[in-house]
Amino acid sequence: MKIIILAAGQGKRMWPVQTDKCLIPFLGKPLLYHNLKKIQAALNPSEVIIVTNPNIKDQISKIKDELGIFGTIIIQVEPKGMADAILSAKDLIDGEILILNAEDILGPSIFKTDFKGDVVLTGLKVDKYFPGGYIKATGNPSTTLRTGRVQAIVEKPGEGNEPSDLVKLVADYFKDGKKLVEYLEKVTGDTDDLYEKALDKMIVDGMDVKFTKYSGVWIPLKYPWQILAIAAYFLDNIDQKIYPGKVMMEEGVKVFEGAVIKGPCYIGRNCIIGNNSMVRESNLEEGVVTGFSSDITRSYIGPNSWFHTNYVGDSVIEGDFGMGSGAVLANLRLDDHTIRVGEVDSGRFKMGLMVGKGSRVGVNASIMPGVRVGANSLVGPGVVLHEDIKDNTKILVKQEYTISDHTPSLTSYDQFRHKIK
């Protein structure tokens, strides 16, 4: 069976994070590395076809070679959706194929599915509305069926209009890959749902399109705060412990006196954990420095970021980031509501800053929960930031002083000393 990995998406909703989603590092390796390693171990595929964009071809080639995977990298010249991505590789598609997203986190049970049928789609039972595609199937897939025939794929039906409680994942099996190519070439239009239209055409034409229920872990990566969920997943599954308490440390790490590391944690190469610092349930990539008395909690910290006497809670920091002494990243609303990011409710009660590469925060600045700061931006000293700022932006507080003469009335502190004897 051939595996087709879709790794060409732009990730428009990931701002301010600019690293391609499949290349974001976790535990010192790109996300795609982890997913390919899992696929390799579970399926031992005859060939892996990775469809990507031209900007990251070299990085993906390096990952493929490091893992010793046999396969081909195909370039999707323009981001025209899933159907176009698959057609970019049509000359290599034949026989049995399985299509997967490069950045979705799926549990090992996904690879134990018994694929029987012309097409087998994967559905995940959800308890609340998810803005994605839903599987409409025969019978009652909510309660009675593990597998069944698919009647249609309903894209983003709106809350209350769901045809079932099964969200369609990108884990699609086709017995005959050439047949999929044939149907994809039949559909036309400028919308981004041509792949789903091809599936619907297969159903109408009487092909044996089935679904299978999947009940394992699924973490999509559509928004920057979902990096926190993926980091937590990898931390919970650390299989190499080089420090007491489920903590993984790489070569060159220095931990100074008074520091506390509370697992699960990943501490990347050449990180420095300064005196009296606290690192809790966090992923620190290569070269991070937590200076004196900093608290890093449940956060993703990208490479070469620096801190000194700071609080960083539930934050996503892409990398090359610095904070002045006393600056704080708040992560909890005082009214206990979930935190909105722009127009989207994250569903999280705790979430701090999301910031792109190369940004700086000055001394004693405070950034409120759920704020996004663009790449290469500067939040000046003493700023209390409540709203997003774009890439390459500087924001400063304008102060006005009142200056007058002062005649001191000196008071001896001796009068208070007897109270503390």
C-alpha positions in Angstrom: 0.0 0.0 0.0 1.2 3.5 -0.9 0.9 6.3 1.6 0.1 9.8 0.3 1.1 12.6 2.8 -0.4 16.0 2.3 2.1 18.6 3.4 1.5 21.5 1.1 -1.1 23.5 3.1 -0.5 27.2 3.8 -1.9 27.3 7.3 -3.5 30.7 7.0 -5.2 30.4 10.4 -1.8 29.7 12.2 -0.7 33.4 12.3 1.5 34.6 14.0 3.3 31.3 13.7 5.0 31.3 10.3 6.8 27.9 10.3 5.1 25.4 8.0 2.9 23.3 10.3 4.6 20.0 9.5 8.0 21.4 10.3 7.2 22.8 13.8 9.6 21.0 16.1 8.5 18.9 19.1 11.0 17.0 21.3 13.7 18.3 19.0 12.3 16.9 15.8 9.8 18.3 13.2 6.2 17.2 13.5 6.4 15.4 10.1 9.4 13.4 11.4 7.3 12.0 14.3 4.3 11.2 12.0 6.4 9.5 9.3 8.2 7.4 12.0 4.9 6.3 13.3 3.6 5.4 9.8 6.9 3.6 9.0 6.7 1.4 12.1 3.0 0.6 11.8 2.5 0.0 8.1 6.0 -0.4 6.5 4.5 1.1 3.3 5.8 0.1 -0.1 6.2 3.8 -1.0 5.5 7.2 0.6 4.5 10.1 -1.6 4.8 13.5 0.1 3.0 16.4 -1.6 4.4 19.7 -0.4 5.1 23.3 -1.4 8.4 24.4 -3.1 9.5 26.4 0.0 10.1 23.3 2.2 11.1 20.6 -0.2 14.7 20.5 1.1 13.7 20.2 4.7 11.2 17.4 3.9 13.8 15.6 1.8 16.2 15.7 4.8 13.5 14.2 7.1 12.7 11.4 4.6 16.4 10.6 4.2 17.0 10.6 8.0 14.3 8.0 8.5 15.4 5.9 5.5 12.0 6.1 3.9 11.5 5.1 0.3 9.4 7.6 -1.5 9.0 10.7 -3.7 8.5 14.3 -2.9 6.0 16.0 -5.2 5.6 19.8 -5.5 2.1 21.4 -5.5 3.0 24.6 -7.3 0.0 26.6 -6.0 -2.1 26.0 -2.9 -5.3 24.9 -4.7 -6.7 22.5 -2.2 -6.7 18.8 -1.5 -7.9 17.6 -4.9 -5.1 19.5 -6.7 -2.5 18.3 -4.2 -3.4 14.6 -5.0 -3.5 15.3 -8.8 0.0 16.7 -8.5 1.1 13.1 -7.8 -1.3 11.4 -10.2 1.5 9.7 -12.2 2.7 7.8 -9.1 -0.8 6.8 -7.9 -1.9 3.2 -8.5 -3.1 0.3 -6.5 -4.0 0.6 -2.8 -3.4 4.1 -1.3 -4.0 5.7 2.1 -4.2 9.5 2.3 -3.1 11.3 5.5 -2.5 14.9 6.6 1.1 15.6 7.5 0.3 17.4 10.7 -2.6 15.6 12.2 -1.9 13.7 15.4 -3.6 10.3 15.3 -3.2 7.3 17.6 -1.7 3.9 16.5 -5.1 2.3 16.3 -5.8 4.3 13.0 -3.3 2.0 11.3 -5.0 -1.2 12.5 -8.2 -0.5 10.5 -9.4 -3.4 8.4 -9.8 -1.7 5.1 -12.5 -3.6 3.1 -14.3 -1.8 0.3 -13.6 0.3 -2.7 -13.2 3.4 -0.4 -13.0 3.5 3.4 -13.4 6.9 5.1 -12.6 7.4 8.8 -15.0 9.1 11.2 -14.5 10.3 14.7 -17.4 10.6 17.2 -17.6 14.2 18.6 -19.6 15.5 21.5 -20.0 19.0 20.2 -20.1 20.8 16.9 -16.8 20.8 14.9 -16.6 23.1 11.8 -15.6 20.3 9.4 -17.0 17.6 7.2 -19.5 15.1 8.6 -20.2 11.6 7.4 -23.9 10.8 6.5 -24.3 7.1 6.6 -26.8 4.3 6.6 -28.2 3.2 9.9 -27.4 5.1 13.0 -23.6 5.5 13.2 -23.9 7.2 16.5 -25.0 4.1 18.4 -25.2 1.0 16.3 -22.5 0.8 13.7 -18.7 0.5 13.8 -18.7 0.5 10.0 -21.3 1.1 7.4 -22.0 2.6 3.9 -21.5 6.3 3.4 -24.4 8.3 1.8 -22.7 11.7 1.6 -20.1 14.0 3.0 -21.7 17.1 4.4 -19.2 20.0 4.7 -19.7 22.4 7.7 -23.4 21.8 8.1 -23.7 24.3 11.0 -24.5 23.5 14.6 -27.7 21.6 14.9 -27.7 20.4 11.3 -25.2 17.6 11.7 -26.2 14.5 9.8 -24.4 12.4 12.4 -21.9 12.8 15.2 -19.0 11.5 13.0 -16.5 14.1 11.8 -14.6 13.0 8.8 -10.8 12.8 9.3 -8.2 12.8 6.6 -7.4 9.1 6.8 -8.9 7.8 3.5 -8.3 4.4 1.9 -8.8 3.7 -1.8 -8.5 0.2 -3.2 -7.7 1.6 -6.6 -5.8 4.8 -6.6 -6.2 5.3 -10.4 -10.0 5.3 -9.9 -9.6 8.2 -7.4 -7.5 10.1 -10.0 -10.2 9.5 -12.6 -13.0 11.0 -10.3 -10.8 13.9 -9.3 -10.2 14.9 -12.9 -14.0 14.9 -13.5 -14.8 17.6 -11.0 -14.3 21.2 -11.8 -14.6 24.6 -10.1 -12.8 27.1 -8.0 -14.0 26.0 -4.6 -11.8 24.1 -2.1 -14.2 21.1 -1.7 -13.5 19.4 -5.1 -12.1 16.4 -3.2 -15.4 16.0 -1.3 -17.4 16.4 -4.6 -15.4 13.6 -6.1 -16.3 11.4 -3.1 -19.9 12.2 -3.5 -19.8 11.3 -7.2 -18.3 7.9 -6.3 -21.2 7.4 -3.9 -23.8 8.4 -6.5 -22.2 6.0 -9.0 -22.6 3.1 -6.7 -19.1 2.5 -5.6 -18.6 0.7 -2.3 -17.8 3.7 -0.1 -17.7 2.7 3.6 -16.7 4.4 6.9 -15.0 3.1 9.9 -15.3 4.6 13.4 -12.0 5.7 15.0 -11.9 6.3 18.7 -8.3 7.2 19.4 -6.5 10.5 19.8 -7.0 13.2 17.2 -5.3 16.6 17.4 -5.7 18.7 14.3 -3.4 21.7 13.8 -5.4 24.6 12.4 -4.8 27.3 15.0 -1.7 28.3 16.9 -3.0 27.3 20.3 -3.4 23.7 19.2 0.4 23.5 19.3 -0.1 23.3 23.1 -2.3 20.2 22.8 0.3 18.6 20.5 3.1 19.4 22.8 1.2 17.9 25.7 0.6 14.8 23.7 4.3 14.3 23.0 5.3 15.1 26.6 2.8 12.5 27.9 4.4 9.9 25.6 8.0 10.5 26.3 9.7 7.2 26.1 13.2 8.3 26.9 13.8 9.7 30.4 17.1 11.3 31.2 16.0 12.9 34.4 13.7 11.9 37.3 10.0 12.6 36.8 9.4 12.0 33.1 11.8 14.7 31.9 13.7 14.3 28.7 17.0 16.3 28.4 19.3 16.6 25.4 23.0 17.1 25.3 24.5 20.3 26.6 21.7 21.2 29.0 22.8 23.2 32.1 20.6 23.3 35.2 21.7 25.8 37.9 21.2 25.8 41.7 17.6 26.1 43.0 16.0 25.3 39.7 13.0 23.0 39.6 11.9 21.0 36.5 8.5 19.3 37.0 7.6 16.7 34.3 6.5 15.9 31.8 9.0 18.2 30.2 11.3 18.3 27.2 14.6 20.3 27.5 16.3 20.7 24.2 20.0 20.8 23.3 22.1 23.5 25.0 19.2 24.9 27.0 20.0 26.7 30.3 17.7 26.5 33.3 18.8 29.4 35.5 18.9 29.7 39.3 15.5 29.5 41.0 13.7 28.9 37.8 10.6 26.7 37.5 9.8 24.8 34.3 6.5 22.8 34.4 4.9 20.6 31.8 6.6 22.5 28.9 8.5 21.8 25.6 11.7 23.9 25.4 13.4 23.6 22.1 17.1 24.0 21.4 19.0 26.9 22.9 16.3 28.3 25.3 17.6 30.2 28.3 15.3 30.6 31.3 17.2 33.2 33.4 17.0 33.7 37.1 13.6 33.2 38.8 11.5 32.6 35.7 8.4 30.4 35.7 7.6 28.6 32.4 4.3 26.7 32.7 2.5 24.4 30.2 4.1 26.3 27.3 5.7 25.7 24.0 9.0 27.6 23.7 10.7 27.6 20.3 14.4 27.6 19.7 16.8 30.3 21.0 14.3 32.2 23.3 15.5 34.1 26.4 13.8 34.9 29.7 14.8 36.6 32.9 12.5 37.0 36.0 9.4 36.3 33.9 6.1 34.4 34.1 5.1 32.5 31.0 1.9 30.5 31.2 0.2 28.4 28.5 1.9 30.3 25.7 3.1 29.5 22.2 6.4 31.1 21.3 7.7 30.3 17.8 11.4 31.1 18.6 14.1 33.7 18.8 12.1 35.6 21.4 13.2 37.7 24.3 11.6 39.1 27.5 12.9 41.8 29.7 13.0 41.4 33.5 9.6 41.6 35.2 7.5 41.1 32.0 4.5 38.8 32.5 2.3 36.8 30.0 -1.1 36.4 31.7 -3.0 33.2 30.9 -6.3 33.4 32.8 -9.4 35.7 32.5 -10.6 37.0 35.9 -14.2 36.3 34.8 -13.3 32.6 34.2 -14.6 32.7 30.6 -13.0 30.8 27.8 -10.4 32.8 25.9 -11.2 34.2 22.5 -8.5 34.7 19.9 -9.7 37.2 17.4 -13.2 36.1 16.4 -12.6 32.4 17.5 -13.4 30.9 20.9 -10.4 28.7 21.6 -12.4 26.7 24.2 -9.5 27.0 26.6 -9.8 28.5 30.0 -6.0 29.1 30.2 -4.0 30.5 27.4 -1.3 33.1 27.2 0.6 34.8 24.4 1.1 33.5 20.8 4.0 35.2 19.2 6.0 34.8 15.9 9.8 34.6 15.5 12.1 37.4 16.4 9.9 39.5 18.7 10.8 41.2 22.0 8.9 42.2 25.1 10.4 45.0 27.3 10.8 45.1 31.1 7.7 45.1 33.2 5.3 44.7 30.2 2.1 42.7 30.7 0.4 40.8 27.9 -3.2 39.7 28.4 -4.6 36.2 27.7 -5.0 35.1 24.1 -3.1 38.0 22.5 -1.2 37.5 19.3 2.0 39.3 18.5 3.4 39.2 15.0 7.0 38.3 14.0 9.8 40.7 14.5 7.7 43.0 16.7 8.5 45.0 19.8 6.3 45.4 22.9 8.0 48.2 24.8 8.7 48.5 28.6 5.6 48.9 30.8 3.1 48.3 28.0 -0.2 46.5 29.0 -1.2 44.8 25.8 -4.8 43.8 25.3 -5.0 43.4 21.5 -3.1 41.7 18.7 -0.3 43.5 16.9 0.9 42.8 13.3 4.3 41.6 12.1 7.1 44.2 12.2 5.3 46.5 14.7 6.6 48.5 17.6 4.3 49.6 20.4 5.4 51.9 23.2 3.8 53.7 26.1 3.9 57.5 26.0 4.7 58.9 29.5 4.2 62.3 30.9 6.1 63.5 34.0 5.0 66.0 36.6 8.2 67.6 38.1 8.2 69.9 41.1 10.4 70.9 44.0 10.6 68.5 46.9 11.5 69.4 50.5 12.0 66.2 52.4 10.7 65.7 55.9 13.1 63.0 57.1 11.8 60.4 59.5 14.0 58.1 61.5 13.1 54.4 61.2 14.3 53.8 64.7 10.7 54.5 65.9 9.6 51.3 64.2 12.4 49.0 65.2 11.0 48.1 68.6 7.9 46.6 66.9 10.0 44.0 65.1 12.2 43.0 68.0 
